[in-house]
Amino acid sequence: MQNFGVNLTAGTNYTVVVNDVAGNPPPSPAPANTYTIPSCAFDCNAYPLPVALAHDVTVTATVAGGTANANVNNGSNDPGGGPITLAQFPAGPYPVGLNPVILTVTNKEGAFAQASATITVNAPTNTITSTANARVTYSASAQVVVLTAMVIGGQGSLNTGSVTFTILAGQTVIGTAITGTVADGAATVHYMLPPGTGAGNYTVQAMYSDVGGTLAPSSDTTHILIVNKAATATQLSVSRATINPGQNVTITALIVDPANAVPSGSVVFCDGATLLSTVTLNAGAASFSTSSLAPGVTHSLTAVYSGDANFLTSSSPVATVTVAPFSFTVTSLSGNAAVVLGGAAAYPMMLTPGSGATFPNPVALRATGLPPGSTVTFHPATIPAGSGATAFTMMIQTGNCQAANSERFPGASLAPMALALLLLPMAGIKPIQKRLRKIPGLSVMLAAAALSLGAMVCLSGCGSNGLFDQAPRSYIVVVTATDTVTNDRTSANVTLTVQ
């Protein structure tokens, strides 16, 4: 397109004829490119036309298959020095390829001039951005993670443009995005993670952009930052390494970590393979107290920390607690006792813990070796758990004469009858009868003998006035105290003499 400008005289009509390139006049009648211009309605010489100047422009689209904006003005002006307005048609943005445009320059009086130009939009050179996975360990403090992205495009590695790195948890930005310059095909930054960034996987977003605009942008969101859980160490301590049965011991676990944070979670306390308790951490520590460790055993105690969202589990070394063997003694305070049959004997006694100040469990009392027909009672009947040295009384109630005779002369009550049954048949035999008749008073003597024998047997059973009075008899009574939980026991002997 050819642009031109002329000075017009006011009040004069002008005809514009456009000839072909060879200068030949147009055919008659004039074609459509013949124009009649009326005289100026104002002073055309005083207000000249603006000057439209345009030049061809070449730009690159911002993305592959995209568009670009461009301005073809090349110094358009108003000779009178007045303001001008520029309008470019079409207005853009312009697709990849050749885009003819017309620049219209208008002055303040409304006079205008036009110029044409071509906007060439080139497709950008594709680039590829690739990051690498990164790893750090959880910390309660802020920490730096190194992020790197490789960028290639066109003939290979790039040395232009920059990469902006952003760490994302879903759509949430962690920390502050940071930009690194590309050199030798790579951009590296030191990204600051906020304090206490939790353990887990985060998306690393890397976005490349070209400063000159000839390279297409590219990005990568396929790689991650891994924040590992922090390692821990569990320390175990006991309040006493040696205790007596029933004595309290406190076991404490302290969770130590290099992250300078306070772990949460719980601690499991064990005695060997036996679970003792599970305790929730408080300020990184957990304690457990018990008085139930079995006596006579060295206990191997451990603590296992459960871990939490930011900390790994850990186990403590073994801590030992030795519990002394459980022992106690029974002592008679009175020694021996003597009673007549049917009487009662009282024995004051003492039960004393041999290890520790108290009995960890209830203690039951019993007695064996009592005289026949005798009963025993204890006051109190049992020794409660937690008791110290305790006095108690054993009462033995002896049995009656019949019970005593059942041991001394088994079947003694049947002796007279047995003797009579033995003698009576002899009296019925005729040869014996004839001989017995020759002995004066023999029948009376036999009857008297039988009665006397029965009386002697009966009189020898009770009291001290029997014809055959028995000597006093002594019994060894065994008193036994038994722990009702552990079944540990001890005993003492006392003597009971029955007269």
C-alpha positions in Angstrom: 0.0 0.0 0.0 1.3 3.5 -0.9 0.7 6.3 1.5 0.8 10.0 0.5 -0.1 13.4 1.8 -1.0 16.7 0.0 -1.8 20.3 1.0 -5.3 21.3 -0.2 -6.6 24.7 -0.9 -9.8 25.7 0.7 -12.9 25.9 -1.6 -11.3 23.8 -4.3 -12.6 20.5 -5.6 -10.1 17.7 -6.3 -10.3 14.5 -8.2 -7.9 11.7 -7.3 -7.1 9.3 -10.1 -5.2 6.1 -9.4 -3.1 4.9 -12.4 -1.6 1.5 -12.8 2.1 0.9 -12.2 3.0 1.7 -15.9 1.5 5.2 -15.6 -1.4 4.6 -18.0 -4.6 6.6 -17.4 -7.6 4.7 -16.1 -10.2 3.7 -18.6 -13.4 5.7 -19.0 -15.6 5.9 -17.1 -13.4 6.1 -14.1 -13.2 3.0 -12.0 -14.2 2.8 -8.4 -10.8 4.1 -7.3 -11.6 7.6 -8.7 -12.6 9.9 -5.8 -13.9 13.4 -5.7 -12.7 15.3 -2.6 -14.8 18.3 -1.6 -13.2 21.6 -0.6 -12.1 21.8 3.0 -14.6 23.1 5.5 -11.7 24.6 7.4 -8.3 26.0 6.6 -6.5 23.0 5.3 -3.2 24.8 5.0 -3.4 25.9 8.6 -4.2 22.4 9.8 -2.1 19.9 7.8 -2.8 16.1 7.9 -1.0 13.9 10.5 1.9 11.7 9.3 1.4 8.0 9.6 4.6 6.0 9.8 4.6 2.2 10.2 7.1 -0.7 10.0 7.0 -4.4 9.9 7.4 -6.2 13.2 8.4 -9.8 14.1 7.5 -11.3 17.5 7.3 -14.7 19.1 4.2 -16.2 20.6 4.3 -16.7 24.4 3.3 -20.3 24.2 3.4 -22.9 21.5 0.4 -22.5 19.3 -0.4 -19.2 21.0 -0.6 -15.5 20.0 1.4 -12.3 20.5 0.8 -8.6 20.6 2.8 -6.1 18.6 2.8 -2.3 17.7 3.8 -1.2 14.2 4.0 2.6 14.8 7.3 3.9 13.7 7.2 7.6 14.7 3.8 8.8 13.5 3.2 12.5 14.3 1.2 15.7 13.7 3.2 18.3 11.7 1.4 21.0 13.7 2.7 19.5 16.9 -0.7 18.6 18.1 -1.7 15.4 19.8 -2.5 12.3 17.8 -4.4 9.1 18.3 -3.2 5.8 17.1 -5.4 2.9 16.1 -4.2 -0.5 14.8 -6.5 -2.8 12.8 -7.0 -5.6 13.5 -6.2 -4.9 17.1 -4.6 -8.2 18.1 -3.4 -10.4 19.7 -2.1 -12.0 16.5 -1.7 -15.7 15.7 1.4 -17.4 14.6 2.1 -16.4 10.9 1.8 -13.1 8.8 -0.7 -10.6 10.0 -1.3 -7.4 7.8 -2.4 -4.4 9.8 -3.4 -0.8 9.1 -2.2 2.0 11.4 -4.5 5.0 11.5 -3.2 8.3 12.9 -5.8 11.0 13.8 -5.1 14.5 14.9 -7.2 16.6 17.2 -9.1 18.2 14.3 -10.2 14.8 13.1 -7.9 14.6 10.1 -6.2 11.3 9.7 -3.6 9.4 7.8 -3.0 5.7 7.4 0.0 3.4 7.0 0.2 -0.4 6.6 2.6 -3.0 7.9 2.9 -6.7 8.6 3.2 -8.4 12.0 5.0 -11.7 11.8 4.4 -14.0 14.8 6.8 -16.9 15.2 6.1 -20.0 17.2 8.3 -20.2 20.3 11.0 -22.8 20.7 9.8 -25.6 23.0 11.6 -26.1 26.3 11.5 -29.0 28.8 11.9 -28.4 32.5 12.6 -31.3 34.8 13.3 -31.2 38.6 14.6 -33.9 40.9 13.1 -35.3 44.1 14.5 -33.7 47.3 14.7 -35.0 50.9 15.0 -33.4 54.3 14.3 -34.6 57.9 11.6 -33.0 60.0 12.8 -30.1 62.2 11.0 -27.8 64.6 13.3 -25.0 63.2 13.3 -23.4 59.8 15.6 -25.3 57.4 16.9 -24.9 53.8 16.3 -27.5 51.1 18.3 -27.4 47.8 16.1 -27.6 44.7 17.4 -28.0 41.1 15.7 -28.0 37.7 17.2 -28.9 34.3 16.0 -26.9 31.3 16.5 -27.9 27.6 15.2 -26.4 24.4 16.1 -25.8 20.8 19.7 -27.1 20.3 20.1 -28.3 23.9 20.9 -26.9 27.3 19.9 -23.3 27.8 21.7 -20.4 29.3 18.9 -17.9 29.4 15.7 -17.5 31.3 14.9 -18.4 34.9 13.0 -21.1 36.9 10.6 -20.2 39.7 10.3 -22.9 42.4 7.3 -23.3 44.6 6.6 -26.1 47.2 2.9 -27.0 47.5 0.8 -29.0 49.9 -2.1 -29.5 47.7 -2.9 -26.0 46.6 -1.3 -24.4 49.7 2.1 -22.7 49.1 4.7 -23.8 51.7 7.1 -21.0 52.4 7.9 -18.4 49.7 8.5 -19.1 46.0 12.0 -18.3 44.8 13.5 -17.8 41.3 16.8 -19.1 40.0 18.7 -18.1 36.8 19.3 -20.8 34.2 23.0 -21.4 33.5 24.4 -24.4 31.7 20.9 -25.8 31.4 20.1 -25.8 35.1 18.7 -23.6 37.8 19.4 -24.2 41.5 17.9 -22.4 44.6 18.0 -22.7 48.3 14.4 -22.9 49.4 13.5 -22.0 53.0 11.1 -24.3 54.7 9.1 -22.7 57.5 9.7 -24.0 61.1 7.8 -27.2 61.9 7.0 -28.2 58.3 5.5 -31.6 58.9 6.7 -34.9 57.7 5.2 -36.1 54.4 5.3 -35.6 50.6 5.1 -32.1 49.0 4.8 -31.1 45.3 7.8 -29.3 43.8 6.6 -26.9 41.1 9.2 -25.6 38.7 8.2 -23.0 36.0 10.6 -21.8 33.3 10.3 -18.5 31.5 12.5 -16.9 28.9 13.6 -13.3 29.4 13.8 -12.7 25.6 10.5 -14.3 24.8 11.7 -16.5 22.0 11.6 -19.7 24.1 8.3 -21.2 25.2 7.7 -21.6 28.9 7.6 -25.0 30.5 7.0 -26.5 33.9 7.3 -29.6 36.0 5.1 -30.7 38.9 5.9 -34.4 38.8 8.6 -34.5 41.5 8.3 -34.2 45.2 10.0 -33.0 48.4 10.0 -35.7 51.0 10.2 -34.6 54.6 11.2 -37.7 56.6 10.2 -38.4 60.1 12.9 -37.6 62.7 14.6 -40.4 64.5 14.2 -40.7 68.3 15.9 -42.4 71.2 14.1 -43.7 74.2 15.9 -43.5 77.6 14.6 -45.6 80.5 15.3 -45.0 84.2 14.0 -46.6 87.4 13.7 -45.0 90.8 15.3 -48.0 92.5 17.3 -50.9 91.2 16.6 -53.1 94.2 13.4 -53.2 96.1 11.5 -55.4 98.6 8.3 -57.2 97.8 5.4 -54.8 97.6 7.7 -51.8 97.5 6.8 -49.1 94.9 9.1 -48.4 92.0 8.8 -45.6 89.4 9.8 -46.3 85.8 10.4 -43.2 83.6 10.8 -43.0 79.8 12.3 -39.9 78.2 12.0 -39.4 74.4 15.1 -37.7 72.9 15.1 -36.4 69.3 17.5 -34.3 67.2 14.7 -32.1 65.8 14.5 -29.9 68.9 10.8 -30.6 69.2 8.5 -32.2 71.7 7.2 -35.6 70.5 3.6 -36.7 71.1 2.2 -40.2 71.3 2.6 -42.9 74.0 5.0 -45.3 75.6 4.5 -49.0 76.3 6.2 -50.3 79.4 7.0 -54.0 79.5 8.5 -56.5 81.9 10.0 -58.9 79.5 7.2 -59.9 77.2 4.5 -58.9 79.8 2.7 -55.6 79.3 2.8 -53.4 82.4 1.2 -50.2 81.2 0.7 -47.8 78.3 1.2 -44.1 79.2 0.6 -41.0 77.1 3.6 -38.7 76.7 3.6 -35.5 78.7 6.3 -32.9 77.6 8.2 -35.8 75.9 8.3 -38.1 79.0 6.1 -40.8 80.5 6.2 -42.4 84.0 4.7 -45.5 85.5 4.7 -46.7 89.1 4.0 -50.2 90.4 4.4 -52.2 93.6 3.3 -55.5 91.9 6.6 -56.8 90.6 7.0 -60.4 91.6 9.4 -61.1 94.5 12.6 -63.1 94.2 13.1 -62.1 90.5 15.3 -59.7 88.6 12.9 -57.9 86.2 14.0 -56.8 82.7 12.1 -53.6 82.0 11.8 -51.9 78.6 9.9 -48.9 77.1 8.8 -48.6 73.5 7.8 -45.2 72.0 4.9 -45.4 69.6 6.1 -42.5 67.3 3.8 -39.9 65.8 3.2 -37.9 62.6 6.7 -36.4 62.7 8.8 -38.9 64.8 9.9 -42.5 64.3 9.3 -45.2 67.0 12.2 -46.3 69.2 12.9 -48.7 72.0 14.9 -48.3 75.2 17.7 -50.4 76.4 16.8 -52.8 79.3 16.7 -51.5 82.8 16.6 -54.1 85.6 14.8 -54.0 89.0 15.6 -56.8 91.4 12.8 -57.7 93.9 14.0 -59.4 97.1 12.5 -62.9 97.8 9.3 -62.7 99.8 9.7 -64.0 103.3 7.9 -63.8 106.6 8.0 -65.6 110.0 5.5 -66.9 112.5 6.5 -66.8 116.1 4.7 -68.2 119.2 4.9 -65.8 122.1 3.8 -68.3 124.8 5.4 -71.6 123.8 3.5 -74.7 125.1 0.0 -75.0 126.7 -1.8 -77.8 128.7 -5.5 -78.4 129.0 -7.9 -81.1 130.2 -10.1 -82.7 127.7 -12.9 -80.4 126.7 -10.8 -77.4 127.6 -9.4 -74.6 125.4 -5.9 -73.4 124.9 -4.9 -69.9 123.7 -1.6 -69.2 121.9 -0.5 -65.5 121.3 1.6 -65.4 118.2 3.3 -62.8 115.9 3.5 -62.7 112.1 6.4 -60.6 110.8 7.3 -59.6 107.2 10.9 -60.6 106.6 11.4 -58.4 103.6 9.8 -55.0 103.4 7.8 -53.2 106.0 4.4 -54.7 105.1 2.7 -57.7 103.5 2.0 -57.1 99.8 -0.9 -59.6 99.8 -3.4 -61.0 102.3 -2.0 -63.8 104.5 -4.2 -66.8 105.4 -3.6 -68.9 108.7 -4.2 -72.5 109.4 -3.2 -75.3 111.9 -2.6 -79.0 111.6 -1.8 -81.8 114.1 -4.7 -81.0 116.4 -6.0 -83.5 119.0 -9.0 -85.6 117.8 -12.3 -83.7 117.9 -10.5 -80.3 118.4 -11.2 -77.1 116.5 -9.0 -74.1 115.9 -9.8 -70.4 115.3 -7.6 -67.4 114.6 -8.1 -63.8 115.6 -7.9 -62.1 113.2 -8.8 -64.8 110.7 -6.5 -63.4 108.0 -3.8 -60.7 107.9 -4.8 -58.0 105.4 -2.5 -56.8 102.6 -0.5 -53.7 103.7 -0.2 -54.9 107.3 3.1 -54.7 109.1 4.1 -57.0 111.9 0.8 -58.3 113.3 0.0 -60.1 116.5 -2.7 -62.8 116.4 -4.2 -65.4 118.7 -4.8 -69.1 117.9 -7.5 -70.7 120.0 -7.7 -74.6 120.2 -10.8 -76.1 121.6 -10.2 -79.7 122.6 -12.8 -82.5 122.1 -14.8 -84.6 124.8 -14.0 -88.0 126.5 -15.5 -90.1 123.8 -13.5 -88.4 121.1 -10.3 -89.0 123.2 -11.1 -92.6 123.8 -11.8 -93.2 120.2 -8.0 -92.6 119.7 -6.7 -94.3 122.9 -8.9 -97.4 122.9 -10.6 -98.0 119.6 -13.7 -100.0 120.3 -13.4 -99.7 124.1 -17.1 -99.1 124.6 -17.7 -102.6 123.1 -15.3 -104.4 125.4 -17.7 -105.6 128.2 -20.1 -106.9 125.7 -17.4 -108.7 123.8 -16.2 -110.3 127.1 -19.7 -111.4 128.0 -20.2 -112.9 124.6 -16.9 -114.7 125.0 -17.8 -116.3 128.5 -21.4 -117.1 128.1 -21.0 -119.8 125.5 -18.5 -121.6 127.7 -21.1 -121.8 130.4 -23.4 -123.7 128.1 -21.0 -126.6 127.3 -22.1 -129.6 129.5 -18.6 -130.9 130.3 -17.6 -127.5 131.3 -20.9 -127.0 133.2 -20.2 -130.2 135.3 -16.7 -129.0 136.2 -17.8 -125.5 137.0 -20.5 -126.9 139.3 -17.8 -128.6 141.3 -16.2 -125.2 142.0 -18.3 -123.4 144.7 -19.2 -119.8 143.8 -17.5 -119.9 140.4 -20.5 -118.4 138.5 -20.6 -115.5 140.8 -16.9 -114.9 140.4 -17.1 -114.9 136.6 -19.9 -112.4 136.6 -18.0 -110.1 138.9 -14.9 -110.3 136.8 -16.7 -109.3 133.7 -18.3 -106.4 135.4 -15.0 -105.3 136.8 -13.2 -105.4 133.5 -15.9 -103.3 131.8 -15.7 -100.7 134.6 -12.0 -100.5 134.4 -12.2 -99.8 130.7 -14.7 -97.0 131.2 -13.0 -95.4 134.2 -9.7 -95.2 132.3 -11.3 -92.8 129.7 -11.9 -89.4 131.4 -10.5 -87.4 134.3 -7.7 -88.5 136.6 -9.6 -90.9 138.9 -9.8 -93.9 136.6 -8.6 -97.2 137.8 -6.1 -97.3 134.9 -5.5 -93.5 134.7 -3.7 -92.5 131.4 -0.6 -90.3 131.3 -1.0 -86.8 129.7 -0.5 -86.7 125.9 1.3 -84.0 123.9 0.4 -82.9 120.4 2.7 -81.0 118.0 0.5 -78.4 116.3 1.9 -76.8 113.1 0.8 -73.2 112.4 1.1 -72.2 108.7 0.8 -68.7 107.2 0.3 -68.5 103.4 0.5 -65.6 101.0 -2.9 -65.9 99.1 -1.4 -64.5 95.9 2.1 -66.0 95.6 1.4 -69.1 97.7 4.6 -68.4 99.6 4.3 -69.8 103.2 6.0 -70.2 106.5 5.2 -72.2 109.6 5.9 -72.6 113.3 5.3 -75.5 115.8 3.6 -75.3 119.2 2.9 -78.1 121.7 -0.5 -78.8 123.2 -0.6 -81.3 126.2 -4.0 -82.8 126.9 -4.4 -84.3 130.4 
